[in-house]
Amino acid sequence: MISLQQQDHQQAQRFKRNIKRLIHDQLQSINPWWLISFHYRDRHSREDELLQDVADLKRKLHRIIFQSRDKTIKGAGEYPYPKMLFFHETSHQRTGQFHTHLITEKMPQSLNTQVEMETLFHKR
């Protein structure tokens, strides 16, 4: 007979395998260029607040990316935004605080350097 602890362990292992499979499948559909991690200083132990802040971040990123596109290409149609994959984890130190990882495709040329990305996420 399998103990409850063993069942929990097996369920956690299945969950991890499914998450890895999901991430792998998602990464097949994009051309990853940047991996960015966000470590929050305060207030991010509630998932609903974290999701709202990430939604705000996505809107700001879309606006900045759109403004940074190559405007010399006239009539090119709708601007193709880089695909982005956000995922969140809780601290391994049992503080309950979240941190976020962002995998994104190549940005517009004016943003696609280490210096510009650091400026984007630290100052803008």
C-alpha positions as CSV (number, residue, x, y, z in Angstrom):
1,M,0.0,0.0,0.0
2,I,1.3,3.4,-1.0
3,S,1.5,6.0,1.8
4,L,0.0,9.5,1.5
5,Q,3.5,11.0,1.5
6,Q,4.5,8.7,-1.4
7,Q,1.3,9.7,-3.3
8,D,2.0,13.4,-2.7
9,H,5.5,12.9,-4.0
10,Q,4.3,11.1,-7.1
11,Q,1.7,13.8,-7.8
12,A,4.4,16.5,-7.4
13,Q,6.7,14.6,-9.8
14,R,3.9,14.3,-12.4
15,F,3.1,18.0,-12.0
16,K,6.8,18.9,-12.6
17,R,6.9,16.7,-15.7
18,N,3.7,18.3,-17.0
19,I,5.0,21.8,-16.4
20,K,8.3,21.0,-18.1
21,R,6.4,19.5,-21.1
22,L,4.2,22.7,-21.3
23,I,7.2,25.0,-21.2
24,H,9.0,22.9,-23.8
25,D,5.9,22.9,-26.1
26,Q,5.6,26.7,-25.7
27,L,9.3,27.2,-26.5
28,Q,8.9,25.3,-29.7
29,S,6.5,28.0,-31.0
30,I,8.9,31.0,-30.3
31,N,12.5,31.9,-31.0
32,P,13.8,32.7,-27.5
33,W,16.3,35.5,-27.4
34,W,16.2,37.0,-23.9
35,L,15.7,35.4,-20.4
36,I,14.9,38.1,-17.8
37,S,14.2,37.4,-14.1
38,F,12.3,39.8,-11.8
39,H,12.8,39.6,-8.1
40,Y,10.3,41.8,-6.3
41,R,11.2,43.7,-3.1
42,D,7.9,43.9,-1.5
43,R,4.2,43.1,-1.7
44,H,4.4,40.2,-4.0
45,S,3.3,37.4,-1.8
46,R,-0.3,37.6,-3.2
47,E,-0.8,36.0,-6.6
48,D,-3.6,38.4,-7.7
49,E,-1.4,41.5,-7.1
50,L,1.4,39.8,-9.0
51,L,-0.7,39.0,-12.0
52,Q,-2.1,42.6,-12.1
53,D,1.4,44.0,-12.0
54,V,2.6,41.7,-14.7
55,A,-0.4,42.7,-16.9
56,D,0.6,46.3,-16.4
57,L,4.2,45.4,-17.3
58,K,3.0,43.7,-20.5
59,R,1.0,46.8,-21.6
60,K,4.0,49.0,-21.0
61,L,6.3,46.7,-22.9
62,H,3.9,46.6,-25.8
63,R,3.8,50.4,-25.9
64,I,7.6,50.8,-25.7
65,I,8.2,48.1,-28.3
66,F,5.7,49.6,-30.7
67,Q,7.3,53.1,-30.3
68,S,10.7,51.5,-30.9
69,R,9.8,49.7,-34.2
70,D,11.4,50.7,-37.4
71,K,9.2,53.5,-38.6
72,T,11.0,53.7,-42.0
73,I,9.0,50.7,-43.2
74,K,5.7,52.3,-44.5
75,G,2.6,50.2,-45.1
76,A,4.2,47.1,-43.6
77,G,0.9,46.2,-42.0
78,E,0.4,45.3,-38.4
79,Y,3.6,45.3,-36.2
80,P,4.6,41.8,-35.1
81,Y,5.3,42.0,-31.4
82,P,7.9,39.5,-30.1
83,K,6.3,36.6,-28.4
84,M,6.7,36.5,-24.6
85,L,6.4,33.8,-22.0
86,F,6.0,34.8,-18.4
87,F,6.1,32.3,-15.6
88,H,6.2,32.8,-11.8
89,E,7.7,31.0,-8.9
90,T,7.7,31.3,-5.2
91,S,10.8,31.7,-3.2
92,H,12.7,28.6,-2.2
93,Q,13.4,30.3,1.1
94,R,9.7,29.8,2.1
95,T,9.0,33.5,2.3
96,G,6.0,33.2,0.0
97,Q,7.4,35.9,-2.2
98,F,7.1,35.5,-6.0
99,H,9.7,36.1,-8.7
100,T,9.0,36.2,-12.4
101,H,10.9,34.9,-15.4
102,L,10.3,36.3,-18.9
103,I,11.4,34.5,-22.0
104,T,11.0,36.8,-25.1
105,E,11.9,36.8,-28.7
106,K,14.3,39.4,-30.3
107,M,13.2,43.0,-29.6
108,P,13.2,45.8,-32.2
109,Q,16.8,46.7,-33.2
110,S,16.9,49.8,-31.1
111,L,16.1,47.8,-27.9
112,N,17.9,44.6,-28.6
113,T,21.2,45.1,-26.8
114,Q,22.3,44.3,-23.3
115,V,22.6,48.0,-22.4
116,E,19.2,48.9,-23.9
117,M,17.5,46.0,-22.1
118,E,19.0,46.9,-18.8
119,T,17.9,50.5,-19.3
120,L,14.5,49.3,-20.3
121,F,14.0,47.3,-17.2
122,H,15.8,49.4,-14.7
123,K,14.9,52.9,-15.7
124,R,11.9,53.0,-18.1
